[in-house]
């Protein structure tokens, strides 16, 4: 996908997955399975700014909570997160002088890291209120994300500004959990926790939020803001339909069956509409999949070290024989010939 464009489907940057993966470093195979089952490959997650469908992230977070067996999974994950887990927004926030200025920056640049959400900061005489709400996609599990997002924000405030800071109230839009979980959440957040509210909110005292904690390095802040503005401008330059499909094919190939219905669901449109729009751009799903498979196959063969079976699995083929036949139909020769054609390290002057 062109690096200057970002898909129009609701997305979240891959770097947000770091905290989830780090949590399961003792059992990576199981969290890898969950991520793969939701159509996201670990090779995609290697690129921090890769846009991942928001609905995939929400389902992965929910299933990770089930895997952990911890009803407080999202909140605990948030309170163990670091500013780098939402870099560069988090890194900008902790450079600013006050909690309020840090939160203003998070609201201003939130679209650089995530779409399909609404985030705002409101003030009255007695309160400063940070609100967060996912507006799309519909029918996705939201509780773990809400608790993770508010907890990570509170954790950032305590870590970067005031370890003794506590909210006046925490509001969640989801229904109340069990009494024991409610008590545990109150202990984690350090204040009253209310449920079934219109939005997810952190309610805080203005005097705490406005108190200066450090001098600001204006040059460093300006540099970080320029980087964030570049990310936002990429978001505003919407990709074509075929570019969006290519991005999704890259994520799903080798993890999920790549079919029109799967791609259309991620883009929140009907399969028929997607097919028509691709046709208008002179494309089809089959040609995009073949193009992506061929390019990825050439890369993996050039790098070496992978069996035909592993390459076939990464490309979504049933077995190595199916990949061998497909490759021969593209190029007129076998994959083994492509491997033999690679120059040796001695020839390249590296040994």
VENGISUL-V819746 format. One line per field, one symbol per residue. ss: DSSP state (H for helix, E for strand, L for the rest). psi: psi as a letter, one per 30 degrees, with the letter a starting at -180 (. if undefined). A space follows every 10 residues. Layout:
ss = ???
psi = ???
//
This chain:
ss = LLLLLELLLL EEEHHHHHHH HHHLLLLHHH HHHHHHHLLL LHHHHLLLLL EEEHHHHHHH HHHHHHHHLL LLHHHHHHHL LLHHHHLLHH HHHLLLLLHH HHHHHHHHHH HHLELLEEEE EEELLLLEEE EEEELLLLLL LLHHHHHHHH HHHHHHHHHH LLLLLLLLEE ELLLLLLLHH HHHHHHHHHL LEEELLLLLE EEEELHHHHH LLLLLLLHHH HHHHHHHHHH HHHHHHLELL HHHHHHHHHH HHLLLLLLLH HHHHHHLLLL HHHHHHHHHH LLLLHHHHHH HHHHHHHHHH HHHLLLLHHH HHHHLLLLLH HHHHHHHHHH HLLLHHHHHH LLLLLLLLLL L
psi = kkfflklflk lkkffffeee eeegffieee eeeeeefggk lfeeffjegk kkkeeeeeee eeeeeeefgj fgeeeeeefg lleffhkgee eeefflflee eeeeeeeege fffklglkkl klkafflkkk kkkkflllhk kfeeeeeeee eeeeeeeeef ejffkklelk kkfllkalee eeeeeeeefg lkkklhlelk kjklkeeeff kkflkkjeee eeeeeeeeee eeeeefikll eeeeeeeeee efkfelkjle eeeeeeghll eeeeeeeeef gglleeeeee eeeeeeeeee eeelgkleee eeefgglele eeeeeeeefe fglleeeeef fkkleeefgg .
//
